[in-house]
Amino acid sequence: MKNLKHNLPILIGCFMIIGLIAFSFIYTYFIKDTLNPPPTFLYNDEGKMIGTYGYPPSLTYPFGVDRFGRDVFWMVVDGAKYTIAIALVVAFIRVLFGILFGIFYGFTGKKFETIVNPFINAFRFVPAVIIVLPIFQMLQSGIGGNQFKIISLQILLISFIAIPILTSTIGDEVKEFLKNDFILSSKVIGAGNMWLRRKHVFPFLRTRILLLFVQQTIQVLFLLTQLGVFRLFIGGAVTLFIDDGDGRNMSKANEWAAMIGSNFFELSIDPWVIIGPSIAFILTIFAFNLIKLGIERIIHKQPTPSKKLKHDAIMEYDSLSDFDFVNKSEEKTDLMKEDKSSYILSK
């Protein structure tokens, strides 16, 4: 029951994420081709036209229909797999390289820190979107129509932008961990850095890898939202035209951040148009936060190696009485000799 209490947030969060991705794939392969497009005009019961694209939210269209005649609800469902997949891939790359570089950084000395820290601090105090923004624009304008290359470079860019800070954070944890007494004892008896990494540092970080992964996934989702506001879309954009000839750049993949950014200027006309992707973002971030909460509870329950050693020492001390002989057999022999000598004297 206690395990269920601690794991319940993880179960709920995973169920929400897996459910969104599964529903998105079901829509793409089984539902998409069976749906009829929204009608161009809406009529009341008397046959009088009451509206055209876009429609506000209703029972038929929960998130409304945009000015291009697209059902926003199904666009959000379609974009779920792309948005979540991008966040997971970027988070995986960040954590992988962050741990590798962080462990190396944790074993370095003061001289190396003095050289590297100014570079890391630059990324710490400058918002990631400010660094990514001009490079994204150059990528979109400088690589022609090679869509796969553009997407790959965009993902690598938003992945590596966070690695310096992640390296510093993990490296500082490793440095603090290496100050434990049992690490110093291992060094005294001849343990090298490779042994310490394999036998101590990796097991120490193993419990934190999943937590770092979830934290980075949430950060990527926030970064995607910021990029969307600047109308920078992962996967590129396609230009759609309204009846009056006015064109808009829209996301090809229906990625949520791109849906918010591409409709940002429609807020004065159709303020409800970003409700759908915004709700999807909120639910997804909430689900990942639930997973994060559950992992933190599990980590806090696990004793660190130093605490475990102290706990074992206390248990060993408590098992002793106020006065104990080291060798019980010697104690018994001495008592027998003492009794025998007392008997002879009494005779």
VOBA-1610 file (N, C-alpha, C; in pm, whole numbers, padded with zeros to 5 digits, always signed):
BEGIN
Met+00083-00120+00000Met+00000+00000+00000Met+00087+00126+00000Lys+00198+00121+00077Lys+00289+00235+00079Lys+00354+00255-00057Asn+00393+00143-00122Asn+00453+00153-00255Asn+00355+00212-00354Leu+00227+00174-00344Leu+00126+00229-00433Leu+00110+00378-00411Lys+00116+00421-00286Lys+00104+00563-00254Lys+00215+00643-00319His+00339+00589-00313His+00453+00660-00370His+00455+00650-00522Asn+00404+00541-00578Asn+00410+00520-00723Asn+00286+00569-00795Leu+00182+00608-00722Leu+00058+00651-00786Leu+00078+00770-00879Pro+00152+00875-00840Pro+00174+00986-00935Pro+00244+00940-01063Ile+00339+00847-01050Ile+00408+00796-01169Ile+00311+00721-01259Leu+00226+00639-01200Leu+00129+00562-01278Leu+00031+00652-01351Ile-00020+00754-01280Ile-00116+00846-01343Ile-00048+00925-01455Gly+00072+00977-01428Gly+00143+01054-01529Gly+00176+00972-01653Cys+00226+00850-01633Cys+00257+00763-01747Cys+00132+00726-01825Phe+00022+00702-01754Phe-00104+00670-01822Phe-00149+00786-01911Met-00135+00909-01863Met-00175+01025-01942Met-00087+01041-02066Ile+00046+01027-02050Ile+00137+01044-02163Ile+00118+00934-02266Ile+00114+00810-02220Ile+00096+00697-02312Ile-00040+00706-02381Gly-00142+00749-02305Gly-00275+00764-02364Gly-00278+00868-02475Leu-00212+00982-02454Leu-00206+01086-02558Leu-00136+01036-02684Ile-00022+00969-02665Ile+00053+00920-02781Ile-00026+00812-02855Ala-00086+00720-02780Ala-00163+00612-02842Ala-00283+00667-02919Phe-00355+00762-02859Phe-00470+00823-02926Phe-00427+00895-03053Ser-00310+00958-03049Ser-00260+01029-03167Ser-00232+00932-03282Phe-00170+00819-03251Phe-00144+00721-03357Phe-00273+00657-03408Ile-00368+00631-03317Ile-00497+00575-03359Ile-00567+00670-03455Tyr-00563+00800-03423Tyr-00624+00899-03512Tyr-00558+00898-03650Thr-00424+00898-03652Thr-00352+00907-03779Thr-00380+00788-03870Tyr-00386+00667-03813Tyr-00396+00547-03896Tyr-00537+00491-03910Phe-00629+00529-03821Phe-00761+00466-03825Phe-00877+00566-03834Ile-00861+00687-03784Ile-00973+00780-03776Ile-00966+00890-03880Lys-00847+00936-03910Lys-00827+01055-03994Lys-00902+01047-04127Asp-00891+00935-04196Asp-00951+00923-04330Asp-01102+00904-04325Thr-01159+00879-04209Thr-01304+00856-04199Thr-01381+00984-04163Leu-01310+01091-04128Leu-01377+01214-04085Leu-01409+01304-04203Asn-01523+01366-04196Asn-01561+01465-04297Asn-01511+01602-04255Pro-01463+01683-04349Pro-01415+01818-04313Pro-01531+01905-04266Pro-01504+02002-04181Pro-01610+02093-04136Pro-01674+02166-04254Pro-01804+02193-04247Pro-01871+02264-04357Pro-01821+02408-04368Thr-01823+02458-04491Thr-01773+02594-04514Thr-01862+02698-04446Phe-01993+02672-04444Phe-02087+02767-04384Phe-02173+02695-04280Leu-02211+02770-04177Leu-02303+02720-04075Leu-02440+02783-04095Tyr-02545+02701-04080Tyr-02682+02749-04097Tyr-02761+02717-03971Asn-02859+02804-03941Asn-02947+02776-03828Asn-03063+02688-03871Asp-03157+02665-03780Asp-03270+02576-03811Asp-03358+02632-03921Glu-03355+02761-03942Glu-03437+02823-04045Glu-03367+02827-04180Gly-03246+02773-04186Gly-03172+02771-04312Gly-03097+02899-04340Lys-03083+02983-04240Lys-03012+03110-04259Lys-02865+03092-04219Met-02776+03144-04305Met-02634+03131-04276Met-02598+03217-04156Ile-02529+03156-04060Ile-02494+03229-03938Ile-02343+03242-03918Gly-02265+03179-04003Gly-02120+03191-03985Gly-02043+03108-04085Thr-01914+03137-04091Thr-01821+03061-04174Thr-01692+03041-04095Tyr-01589+02986-04158Tyr-01462+02965-04086Tyr-01417+03095-04022Gly-01366+03095-03895Gly-01361+02983-03807Gly-01477+02981-03708Tyr-01506+02863-03666Tyr-01615+02841-03572Tyr-01563+02840-03429Pro-01640+02895-03337Pro-01601+02887-03195Pro-01622+02746-03141Pro-01567+02715-03025Pro-01585+02581-02966Pro-01733+02547-02948Ser-01765+02420-02971Ser-01902+02370-02956Ser-01894+02222-02924Leu-02010+02158-02906Leu-02011+02014-02881Leu-01955+01937-03000Thr-01984+01985-03121Thr-01935+01918-03242Thr-01786+01940-03261Tyr-01742+02063-03233Tyr-01600+02099-03248Tyr-01550+02154-03115Pro-01499+02067-03026Pro-01465+02109-02888Pro-01367+02226-02881Phe-01272+02233-02974Phe-01174+02342-02975Phe-01197+02439-03090Gly-01310+02424-03158Gly-01342+02514-03267Gly-01278+02473-03399Val-01302+02556-03500Val-01246+02538-03634Val-01173+02666-03671Asp-01050+02652-03721Asp-00973+02773-03751Asp-01018+02836-03883Arg-00955+02943-03923Arg-00996+03019-04043Arg-00965+02945-04172Phe-00890+02836-04162Phe-00859+02756-04280Phe-00948+02633-04290Gly-01048+02624-04202Gly-01142+02514-04207Gly-01091+02384-04146Arg-00999+02393-04053Arg-00943+02272-03990Arg-00995+02258-03848Asp-01035+02137-03813Asp-01084+02108-03678Asp-00965+02110-03582Val-00963+02205-03490Val-00848+02223-03402Val-00831+02104-03308Phe-00940+02042-03266Phe-00929+01928-03175Phe-00846+01816-03237Trp-00878+01779-03361Trp-00805+01671-03425Trp-00663+01713-03463Met-00641+01841-03485Met-00505+01890-03507Met-00420+01870-03382Val-00480+01899-03266Val-00409+01880-03139Val-00379+01732-03117Val-00476+01647-03145Val-00455+01502-03130Val-00344+01455-03224Asp-00346+01502-03348Asp-00245+01462-03445Asp-00105+01508-03403Gly-00096+01627-03345Gly+00034+01682-03308Gly+00091+01628-03178Ala+00011+01551-03103Ala+00059+01501-02973Ala+00183+01414-02987Lys+00181+01322-03083Lys+00295+01229-03097Lys+00421+01302-03137Tyr+00409+01406-03220Tyr+00527+01480-03264Tyr+00582+01567-03150Thr+00495+01637-03081Thr+00539+01726-02973Thr+00606+01648-02860Ile+00540+01542-02814Ile+00597+01463-02704Ile+00723+01391-02749Ala+00724+01340-02873Ala+00843+01270-02923Ala+00963+01364-02930Ile+00943+01486-02977Ile+01052+01583-02984Ile+01107+01610-02844Ala+01016+01631-02748Ala+01059+01660-02610Ala+01138+01543-02551Leu+01093+01420-02576Leu+01160+01302-02521Leu+01298+01281-02584Val+01306+01299-02716Val+01434+01279-02785Val+01536+01383-02739Val+01494+01509-02732Val+01584+01616-02688Val+01628+01592-02544Ala+01535+01554-02457Ala+01570+01528-02317Ala+01669+01412-02305Phe+01650+01309-02386Phe+01742+01194-02383Phe+01883+01236-02423Ile+01895+01314-02530Ile+02028+01361-02574Ile+02092+01447-02466Arg+02014+01535-02407Arg+02068+01622-02301Arg+02121+01542-02183Val+02041+01447-02136Val+02080+01370-02017Val+02201+01281-02049Leu+02201+01219-02167Leu+02311+01130-02204Leu+02445+01205-02202Phe+02452+01316-02275Phe+02577+01390-02281Phe+02604+01466-02151Gly+02498+01510-02084Gly+02516+01579-01957Gly+02581+01491-01852Ile+02540+01363-01847Ile+02599+01270-01750Ile+02743+01237-01786Leu+02768+01210-01915Leu+02905+01177-01958Leu+03001+01292-01928Phe+02962+01413-01969Phe+03048+01529-01944Phe+03051+01565-01796Gly+02938+01545-01727Gly+02930+01580-01585Gly+03022+01494-01499Ile+03029+01364-01531Ile+03119+01275-01456Ile+03264+01316-01479Phe+03296+01348-01605Phe+03432+01394-01634Phe+03462+01523-01558Tyr+03365+01615-01558Tyr+03382+01744-01490Tyr+03397+01724-01339Gly+03329+01624-01284Gly+03335+01598-01140Gly+03471+01554-01091Phe+03552+01497-01180Phe+03685+01450-01141Phe+03796+01550-01175Thr+03758+01667-01226Thr+03859+01767-01262Thr+03897+01852-01142Gly+04006+01925-01156Gly+04056+02008-01047Gly+04014+02153-01061Lys+04069+02236-00975Lys+04033+02378-00970Lys+04074+02453-01096Lys+04189+02415-01155Lys+04236+02486-01274Lys+04137+02472-01389Phe+04089+02350-01408Phe+03992+02325-01515Phe+03863+02402-01490Glu+03817+02405-01366Glu+03696+02479-01331Glu+03712+02628-01362Thr+03827+02683-01332Thr+03852+02826-01357Thr+03841+02859-01505Ile+03882+02766-01590Ile+03876+02789-01735Ile+03733+02772-01788Val+03664+02669-01740Val+03534+02630-01798Val+03417+02709-01740Asn+03422+02746-01612Asn+03308+02809-01546Asn+03258+02937-01614Pro+03344+03027-01663Pro+03291+03146-01732Pro+03207+03110-01854Phe+03248+03006-01927Phe+03171+02961-02043Phe+03036+02905-02000Ile+03034+02826-01893Ile+02909+02767-01844Ile+02816+02874-01790Asn+02870+02972-01718Asn+02787+03078-01661Asn+02718+03161-01768Ala+02779+03170-01886Ala+02715+03243-01995Ala+02583+03178-02033Phe+02579+03046-02033Phe+02454+02974-02063Phe+02358+02978-01944Arg+02412+02994-01824Arg+02327+02994-01705Arg+02244+03121-01694Phe+02298+03234-01736Phe+02231+03363-01715Phe+02162+03417-01841Val+02191+03358-01957Val+02125+03402-02080Val+02015+03303-02113Pro+01889+03347-02133Pro+01781+03255-02166Pro+01812+03176-02293Ala+01776+03049-02291Ala+01808+02961-02404Ala+01744+03009-02533Val+01622+03064-02522Val+01552+03107-02644Val+01626+03221-02713Ile+01697+03305-02638Ile+01773+03415-02698Ile+01888+03361-02781Ile+01951+03253-02735Ile+02062+03193-02810Ile+02010+03115-02930Val+01900+03044-02912Val+01847+02958-03017Val+01784+03038-03131Leu+01720+03149-03098Leu+01639+03224-03194Leu+01714+03259-03323Pro+01828+03329-03320Pro+01895+03364-03446Pro+01946+03243-03523Ile+01989+03139-03451Ile+02041+03020-03519Ile+01927+02946-03589Phe+01811+02941-03527Phe+01693+02880-03589Phe+01658+02951-03719Gln+01661+03083-03715Gln+01628+03162-03834Gln+01728+03135-03946Met+01856+03124-03911Met+01958+03095-04013Met+01939+02955-04071Leu+01901+02859-03986Leu+01879+02724-04035Leu+01764+02718-04135Gln+01655+02787-04104Gln+01538+02782-04190Gln+01561+02852-04323Ser+01646+02955-04323Ser+01668+03031-04446Ser+01789+02982-04525Gly+01878+02904-04461Gly+02003+02869-04527Gly+02015+02727-04576Ile+01919+02640-04546Ile+01929+02500-04587Ile+01820+02465-04685Gly+01775+02539-04766Gly+01682+02502-04872Gly+01567+02415-04827Gly+01541+02309-04906Gly+01424+02226-04878Gly+01457+02091-04818Asn+01580+02073-04769Asn+01617+01946-04706Asn+01554+01937-04567Gln+01432+01883-04564Gln+01352+01885-04441Gln+01415+01802-04330Phe+01466+01684-04364Phe+01524+01597-04262Phe+01646+01662-04198Lys+01728+01728-04279Lys+01848+01793-04227Lys+01810+01909-04135Ile+01707+01984-04173Ile+01662+02097-04090Ile+01614+02047-03954Ile+01529+01943-03954Ile+01475+01890-03828Ile+01588+01837-03740Ser+01683+01765-03799Ser+01794+01708-03722Ser+01877+01817-03657Leu+01909+01922-03733Leu+01989+02031-03678Leu+01913+02108-03571Gln+01782+02125-03590Gln+01701+02195-03490Gln+01700+02117-03358Ile+01681+01985-03368Ile+01679+01902-03247Ile+01814+01903-03177Leu+01922+01893-03255Leu+02056+01897-03196Leu+02083+02031-03129Leu+02035+02138-03190Leu+02058+02272-03134Leu+01991+02287-02998Ile+01862+02254-02989Ile+01793+02271-02862Ile+01835+02164-02761Ser+01904+02060-02808Ser+01960+01961-02715Ser+02088+02014-02652Phe+02181+02059-02733Phe+02313+02097-02682Phe+02312+02232-02613Ile+02207+02310-02629Ile+02202+02441-02564Ile+02197+02427-02412Ala+02148+02313-02362Ala+02135+02294-02216Ala+02245+02206-02158Ile+02329+02147-02242Ile+02430+02053-02191Ile+02534+02121-02101Pro+02583+02242-02132Pro+02680+02304-02040Pro+02628+02319-01897Ile+02503+02366-01882Ile+02446+02383-01748Ile+02426+02247-01681Leu+02378+02150-01758Leu+02356+02016-01703Leu+02488+01952-01662Thr+02592+01975-01741Thr+02725+01924-01707Thr+02773+01981-01575Ser+02756+02111-01557Ser+02797+02177-01433Ser+02719+02124-01313Thr+02587+02108-01330Thr+02503+02061-01220Thr+02541+01919-01177Ile+02554+01829-01275Ile+02591+01691-01243Ile+02733+01685-01189Gly+02824+01764-01248Gly+02962+01765-01202Gly+02975+01809-01058Asp+02897+01911-01019Asp+02900+01957-00879Asp+02849+01849-00784Glu+02745+01774-00828Glu+02695+01664-00744Glu+02801+01555-00728Val+02871+01526-00837Val+02976+01423-00831Val+03089+01467-00739Lys+03129+01594-00749Lys+03235+01646-00661Lys+03196+01634-00514Glu+03070+01665-00485Glu+03023+01655-00346Glu+03018+01510-00301Phe+02976+01422-00392Phe+02969+01280-00360Phe+03107+01221-00332Leu+03208+01268-00403Leu+03344+01216-00387Leu+03407+01255-00254Lys+03342+01343-00178Lys+03394+01383-00047Lys+03355+01286+00064Asn+03271+01187+00032Asn+03229+01090+00133Asn+03348+01009+00185Asp+03339+00964+00310Asp+03449+00891+00374Asp+03481+00760+00303Phe+03377+00690+00255Phe+03404+00561+00191Phe+03475+00579+00057Ile+03456+00695-00008Ile+03531+00723-00131Ile+03678+00747-00097Leu+03702+00824+00008Leu+03840+00849+00051Leu+03908+00719+00093Ser+03833+00631+00157Ser+03889+00501+00197Ser+03926+00418+00075Ser+03841+00422-00028Ser+03871+00349-00151Ser+03997+00401-00217Lys+04014+00533-00214Lys+04136+00592-00272Lys+04260+00549-00195Val+04248+00541-00062Val+04362+00504+00022Val+04411+00363-00010Ile+04318+00272-00036Ile+04358+00133-00064Ile+04389+00110-00211Gly+04393+00220-00291Gly+04443+00208-00428Gly+04340+00216-00538Ala+04215+00252-00511Ala+04113+00261-00616Ala+04142+00379-00708Gly+04137+00354-00840Gly+04159+00459-00938Gly+04029+00526-00978Asn+04040+00626-01066Asn+03921+00701-01108Asn+03822+00613-01183Met+03872+00523-01269Met+03782+00435-01344Met+03704+00344-01249Trp+03771+00293-01146Trp+03703+00209-01046Trp+03597+00289-00972Leu+03630+00412-00933Leu+03534+00495-00861Leu+03414+00528-00948Arg+03439+00555-01076Arg+03327+00585-01166Arg+03235+00464-01179Arg+03294+00347-01199Arg+03214+00227-01224Arg+03143+00176-01100Lys+03212+00177-00986Lys+03158+00114-00866Lys+03082+00209-00774His+03107+00338-00786His+03046+00432-00692His+02964+00541-00761Val+03024+00608-00860Val+02959+00726-00919Val+02839+00685-01004Phe+02856+00584-01091Phe+02744+00542-01175Phe+02626+00490-01092Pro+02647+00405-00991Pro+02533+00366-00907Pro+02468+00484-00836Phe+02549+00583-00796Phe+02495+00701-00731Phe+02405+00781-00826Leu+02447+00796-00952Leu+02370+00874-01049Leu+02254+00796-01109Arg+02259+00664-01100Arg+02156+00583-01164Arg+02016+00617-01114Thr+02004+00644-00986Thr+01873+00677-00929Thr+01826+00816-00970Arg+01918+00899-01018Arg+01883+01036-01054Arg+01864+01057-01203Ile+01901+00957-01284Ile+01895+00973-01430Ile+01751+00996-01475Leu+01659+00915-01425Leu+01519+00927-01466Leu+01461+01061-01424Leu+01498+01107-01304Leu+01451+01238-01258Leu+01504+01349-01349Leu+01632+01343-01384Leu+01689+01442-01476Leu+01619+01438-01611Phe+01588+01318-01658Phe+01521+01302-01788Phe+01384+01370-01788Val+01307+01348-01683Val+01173+01409-01675Val+01184+01561-01662Gln+01279+01609-01581Gln+01298+01753-01565Gln+01334+01818-01699Gln+01422+01754-01774Gln+01462+01809-01903Gln+01347+01805-02004Thr+01264+01703-01997Thr+01147+01695-02086Thr+01055+01814-02063Ile+01031+01847-01937Ile+00947+01963-01904Ile+01010+02091-01956Gln+01142+02106-01939Gln+01209+02226-01986Gln+01202+02239-02138Val+01211+02126-02208Val+01202+02129-02355Val+01063+02174-02398Leu+00960+02128-02330Leu+00823+02170-02364Leu+00807+02321-02347Phe+00864+02376-02240Phe+00859+02521-02220Phe+00936+02594-02331Leu+01052+02541-02369Leu+01132+02605-02474Leu+01059+02601-02608Leu+00991+02490-02638Leu+00914+02481-02761Leu+00804+02586-02765Thr+00741+02609-02650Thr+00636+02712-02643Thr+00693+02849-02674Gln+00809+02880-02619Gln+00872+03010-02643Gln+00911+03026-02790Leu+00962+02919-02850Leu+00997+02925-02992Leu+00872+02943-03078Gly+00763+02880-03036Gly+00639+02894-03111Gly+00588+03036-03114Val+00604+03109-03002Val+00562+03249-02998Val+00638+03331-03101Phe+00765+03294-03126Phe+00845+03364-03228Phe+00825+03304-03367Arg+00727+03214-03379Arg+00689+03153-03507Arg+00805+03075-03568Leu+00879+03006-03483Leu+00986+02917-03527Leu+00941+02774-03500Phe+00923+02696-03605Phe+00861+02565-03594Phe+00961+02455-03623Ile+00962+02353-03539Ile+01042+02234-03569Ile+00967+02152-03673Gly+01036+02119-03781Gly+00972+02045-03889Gly+00928+02134-04004Gly+00950+02264-03988Gly+00918+02354-04098Gly+00772+02396-04100Ala+00739+02481-04195Ala+00605+02538-04204Ala+00555+02530-04348Val+00424+02537-04362Val+00360+02543-04492Val+00270+02666-04494Thr+00265+02734-04608Thr+00186+02857-04619Thr+00045+02822-04665Leu-00054+02859-04586Leu-00195+02841-04620Leu-00258+02977-04647Phe-00351+02979-04744Phe-00412+03105-04785Phe-00560+03106-04751Ile-00606+03221-04704Ile-00748+03242-04676Ile-00812+03291-04806Asp-00944+03295-04809Asp-01016+03334-04930Asp-00976+03471-04982Asp-00940+03562-04892Asp-00904+03696-04936Asp-00759+03704-04984Gly-00690+03589-04992Gly-00553+03588-05041Gly-00448+03607-04935Asp-00490+03627-04812Asp-00396+03646-04702Asp-00334+03511-04663Gly-00201+03502-04659Gly-00132+03377-04630Gly-00079+03373-04488Arg-00072+03252-04432Arg-00018+03231-04298Arg+00074+03109-04300Asn+00187+03120-04230Asn+00277+03006-04214Asn+00226+02918-04101Met+00194+02794-04133Met+00141+02700-04035Met+00232+02577-04027Ser+00233+02513-03911Ser+00318+02396-03890Ser+00271+02279-03976Lys+00367+02209-04035Lys+00333+02091-04114Lys+00292+01974-04025Ala+00352+01965-03907Ala+00332+01849-03821Ala+00225+01872-03714Asn+00162+01988-03712Asn+00065+02024-03607Asn+00127+02017-03468Glu+00255+02049-03461Glu+00323+02054-03331Glu+00260+02166-03249Trp+00235+02141-03120Trp+00152+02231-03039Trp+00208+02371-03028Ala+00338+02382-03002Ala+00398+02515-02989Ala+00384+02594-03119Ala+00399+02525-03231Ala+00383+02590-03361Ala+00238+02633-03383Met+00143+02554-03334Met+00002+02592-03346Met-00027+02719-03268Ile+00034+02731-03149Ile+00015+02853-03069Ile+00080+02972-03139Gly+00203+02954-03186Gly+00275+03064-03249Gly+00213+03109-03380Ser+00170+03014-03462Ser+00114+03051-03592Ser-00021+03120-03579Asn-00092+03096-03469Asn-00222+03160-03448Asn-00214+03278-03351Phe-00092+03317-03315Phe-00075+03424-03217Phe-00140+03554-03264Phe-00128+03582-03393Phe-00183+03707-03446Phe-00333+03697-03476Glu-00391+03579-03454Glu-00535+03562-03473Glu-00613+03589-03345Leu-00542+03618-03236Leu-00609+03632-03106Leu-00712+03744-03106Ser-00685+03850-03180Ser-00781+03962-03182Ser-00907+03925-03260Ile-00898+03825-03349Ile-01014+03785-03429Ile-01083+03665-03366Asp-01007+03560-03341Asp-01060+03437-03281Asp-00978+03404-03157Pro-01008+03465-03043Pro-00925+03446-02923Pro-00924+03303-02871Trp-01018+03220-02913Trp-01026+03083-02863Trp-00935+02988-02941Val-00869+03038-03046Val-00801+02949-03140Val-00680+02879-03077Ile-00623+02935-02970Ile-00506+02870-02907Ile-00545+02792-02781Ile-00675+02782-02753Ile-00718+02710-02633Ile-00678+02563-02641Gly-00700+02500-02756Gly-00672+02358-02772Gly-00527+02321-02744Pro-00432+02379-02820Pro-00291+02344-02792Pro-00244+02386-02654Ser-00301+02494-02600Ser-00262+02537-02465Ser-00305+02434-02361Ile-00428+02384-02373Ile-00476+02280-02280Ile-00391+02154-02293Ala-00355+02119-02417Ala-00271+02000-02438Ala-00136+02016-02370Phe-00076+02135-02383Phe+00052+02161-02317Phe+00038+02151-02165Ile-00067+02211-02111Ile-00088+02210-01966Ile-00103+02067-01914Leu-00183+01986-01983Leu-00204+01847-01939Leu-00075+01766-01948Thr+00002+01788-02055Thr+00126+01712-02072Thr+00229+01749-01966Ile+00246+01878-01943Ile+00341+01923-01840Ile+00295+01876-01702Phe+00164+01879-01678Phe+00111+01828-01551Phe+00142+01680-01535Ala+00127+01602-01642Ala+00156+01458-01635Ala+00304+01433-01604Phe+00393+01507-01670Phe+00536+01489-01643Phe+00572+01536-01502Asn+00504+01638-01453Asn+00528+01681-01315Asn+00484+01575-01214Leu+00376+01503-01245Leu+00334+01393-01159Leu+00441+01284-01155Ile+00495+01251-01272Ile+00603+01151-01278Ile+00723+01200-01198Lys+00756+01326-01213Lys+00869+01385-01140Lys+00846+01376-00989Leu+00724+01405-00945Leu+00692+01397-00802Leu+00709+01256-00749Gly+00661+01158-00824Gly+00675+01019-00780Gly+00820+00974-00771Ile+00901+01015-00868Ile+01044+00978-00867Ile+01114+01043-00748Glu+01081+01169-00721Glu+01143+01237-00606Glu+01109+01168-00475Arg+00986+01120-00462Arg+00948+01047-00340Arg+01029+00919-00325Ile+01050+00848-00435Ile+01126+00724-00430Ile+01271+00751-00393Ile+01329+00856-00452Ile+01469+00891-00425Ile+01487+00930-00279His+01393+01006-00225His+01404+01051-00086His+01391+00935+00013Lys+01326+00828-00029Lys+01315+00710+00057Lys+01443+00629+00062Gln+01525+00638-00045Gln+01647+00558-00051Gln+01758+00624+00028Pro+01824+00553+00120Pro+01936+00611+00195Pro+02058+00625+00107Thr+02132+00732+00126Thr+02258+00749+00055Thr+02360+00654+00114Pro+02471+00623+00043Pro+02571+00530+00096Pro+02626+00571+00231Ser+02647+00701+00252Ser+02701+00747+00381Ser+02601+00724+00493Lys+02472+00750+00465Lys+02369+00728+00566Lys+02356+00580+00599Lys+02370+00497+00493Lys+02359+00353+00515Lys+02471+00302+00605Leu+02592+00353+00581Leu+02705+00312+00665Leu+02684+00354+00810Lys+02635+00477+00830Lys+02609+00524+00966Lys+02500+00441+01032His+02396+00407+00953His+02286+00327+01008His+02336+00190+01050Asp+02420+00126+00968Asp+02474-00006+01003Asp+02560+00001+01128Ala+02639+00108+01141Ala+02725+00123+01259Ala+02642+00140+01385Ile+02533+00217+01376Ile+02446+00238+01492Ile+02379+00108+01533Met+02331+00030+01433Met+02267-00097+01463Met+02365-00193+01530Glu+02490-00192+01482Glu+02591-00279+01542Glu+02621-00237+01685Tyr+02624-00106+01710Tyr+02651-00055+01845Tyr+02536-00089+01939Asp+02412-00073+01888Asp+02295-00099+01973Asp+02283-00247+02009Ser+02340-00334+01927Ser+02328-00478+01955Ser+02416-00521+02072Leu+02512-00436+02111Leu+02599-00468+02224Leu+02536-00423+02354Ser+02562-00498+02462Ser+02515-00457+02593Ser+02612-00355+02652Asp+02581-00305+02772Asp+02669-00207+02834Asp+02809-00263+02858Phe+02818-00394+02884Phe+02949-00455+02907Phe+02946-00596+02848Asp+03034-00623+02752Asp+03040-00754+02688Asp+03184-00800+02682Phe+03206-00930+02712Phe+03338-00986+02691Phe+03359-01008+02542Val+03481-00991+02502Val+03513-01013+02362Val+03506-01161+02330Asn+03558-01244+02420Asn+03560-01388+02397Asn+03479-01456+02507Lys+03364-01510+02472Lys+03274-01570+02570Lys+03335-01697+02634Ser+03413-01772+02556Ser+03472-01896+02610Ser+03574-01864+02718Glu+03653-01757+02696Glu+03750-01717+02797Glu+03678-01673+02925Glu+03565-01602+02907Glu+03488-01557+03022Glu+03439-01677+03104Lys+03391-01781+03034Lys+03339-01901+03103Lys+03451-01975+03177Thr+03569-01987+03115Thr+03684-02056+03177Thr+03729-01985+03303Asp+03736-01851+03297Asp+03778-01773+03414Asp+03682-01792+03531Leu+03553-01796+03503Leu+03453-01814+03608Leu+03466-01952+03673Met+03494-02054+03591Met+03508-02190+03646Met+03630-02199+03737Lys+03743-02136+03696Lys+03864-02136+03779Lys+03838-02066+03911Glu+03763-01958+03902Glu+03735-01878+04022Glu+03649-01958+04120Asp+03550-02030+04069Asp+03463-02112+04154Asp+03543-02226+04220Lys+03635-02286+04141Lys+03714-02398+04192Lys+03807-02354+04306Ser+03871-02239+04287Ser+03963-02188+04390Ser+03887-02152+04516Ser+03767-02099+04502Ser+03684-02064+04618Ser+03645-02189+04695Tyr+03618-02298+04624Tyr+03579-02424+04688Tyr+03696-02482+04769Ile+03819-02478+04713Ile+03938-02531+04782Ile+03967-02452+04909Leu+03955-02321+04902Leu+03980-02236+05019Leu+03880-02265+05130Ser+03758-02290+05092Ser+03655-02317+05193Ser+03680-02450+05263Lys+03747-02543+05192Lys+03777-02673+05251Lys+03889-02656+05355
//
